[in-house]
């Protein structure tokens, strides 16, 4: 499932919650990392990112 955040450049950013491998707090907001060295920085604070991703992953596949 995809979750929408606001990128550091203020554009809409969609993240596939199932592909997230690491999340860290940075000066600009929160960095969300994926496999193969890919990452995106969003302006939402770490707790909000965790809440959105966990909520999305808690729904069973339909």
Secondary structure, 3 states (H helix, E strand, C coil): CEEEEEECCCCEEEEEHHHCCEEEEECCEEEEECCCCCEEEECCCHHHHHHHHHHHHCCCCC
